[in-house]
Amino acid sequence: MKVEVLASAVEQDAAELVAKMNIHTDAVLVDQCGRYGYEEVSVPDGKVKCFFLCERGVGLSRNTALLHAQGDICLFCDEDIVLTDDYDKQILRAYEELPDADMILVNVKVAPARRTYWNEEIHQISYRNYGRYPAYSITARLDALRRANVHYSVLFGGGAKYSNGEDSLFLRDCLKAGLKIYAHTVCIGEEIERESTWFSGYHEKFFKDRGVLYHFLYGRMALLLSFRFLWVHRRQMCRKIPLPKAFALMRAGIREGKGQ
């Protein structure tokens, strides 16, 4: 089997980025840079197909990469991830150990303040634990994704109308389609710290956007889980905007989500 990297970027030099990310296998790079174009970059074990787009939105970027993917196993990636020298071997080893897996979520080192997960053991992903994983942790069998006809939302994420949540929606849709998803302990890269492309504080837009996301993720349970989310994180998130107002903003987001 072959591993193919599906990388999303914004206004980057393709050859420099490929070298910086340590990509050495086949890959698809989608750069949102205000122009249309295509070029190829040679790497030791294949080539990187580089597509340049005017449109913005990380969901659109990932869907474009999926459209042009040809590898057996796809690894979603971002421009601030530096891959290990053996990332492809580590991923293939995980699939050898989990032959029934359609998708495997792998470890990537990040700063402690930004860490949302770390796989200490191999386990199956379900509706109870899928929400913590970012795109750069996701690997998948390409034929499984295409059979399931899943894709990224273009409403959520950097460059889209609403701030974030596209990764959770994608994994939720994969579970709904019946794909078998596991978490594995292999580590395939490290995130280089940079300013967030979507988070700018716990302001009104943050809470309203989170309400819209909760509508799409949880449906009838959105209101109850919104309050739970705010209550659990109230000391961190509700310093400037009090909890009652934050809850009202999430309720407004839920109503807005119903109209999408």
BELDAPE-V869953 format. One record per backbone hydrogen bond with DSSP energy under -0.5 kcal/mol. CO is the residue of the C=O (numbers start at 1). NH is the residue of the N-H. If there is no record, write none. Layout:
# BELDAPE-V869953
CO&NH, CO&NH
This chain:
# BELDAPE-V869953
2&72, 2&73, 4&75, 5&7, 5&28, 6&77, 7&30, 8&79, 9&32, 12&14, 13&17, 14&18, 15&19, 16&20, 17&21, 18&22, 18&23, 19&22, 21&83, 24&45, 26&5, 27&49, 28&7, 28&30, 29&31, 29&51, 30&9, 30&32, 31&33, 31&53, 32&11, 37&52, 39&50, 41&48, 43&46, 45&26, 46&43, 47&27, 47&49, 48&41, 48&50, 49&29, 49&51, 50&39, 51&31, 52&37, 53&33, 53&34, 53&35, 57&61, 58&62, 59&63, 60&64, 61&65, 62&66, 63&67, 64&68, 65&69, 66&69, 72&142, 73&4, 74&76, 74&140, 75&6, 77&8, 78&81, 80&192, 81&83, 82&190, 84&87, 86&90, 87&91, 88&92, 89&93, 90&94, 91&95, 92&96, 93&97, 94&98, 98&101, 102&141, 103&182, 104&106, 104&139, 105&184, 107&188, 109&191, 111&114, 111&115, 112&115, 118&120, 123&183, 126&129, 126&130, 129&132, 130&133, 134&137, 135&138, 137&106, 138&76, 139&104, 140&74, 140&142, 141&145, 142&146, 143&147, 144&148, 145&149, 145&150, 155&162, 157&160, 158&58, 162&157, 165&169, 166&170, 167&171, 168&172, 169&173, 170&174, 171&175, 172&176, 173&177, 174&179, 175&178, 179&181, 180&102, 180&103, 181&125, 182&105, 183&123, 186&107, 188&84, 189&109, 190&82, 191&193, 198&200, 201&200, 201&203, 203&207, 204&208, 205&209, 206&210, 207&211, 208&212, 209&213, 210&214, 211&215, 212&216, 213&217, 214&218, 214&219, 215&219, 218&221, 219&222, 221&225, 222&226, 223&227, 224&228, 225&229, 226&230, 227&231, 228&232, 229&233, 231&234, 233&236, 233&237, 234&238, 240&242, 242&246, 243&247, 244&248, 245&249, 246&250, 247&251, 248&252, 249&253, 250&254, 251&255, 252&256, 253&257, 254&258, 255&259, 256&259, 257&260
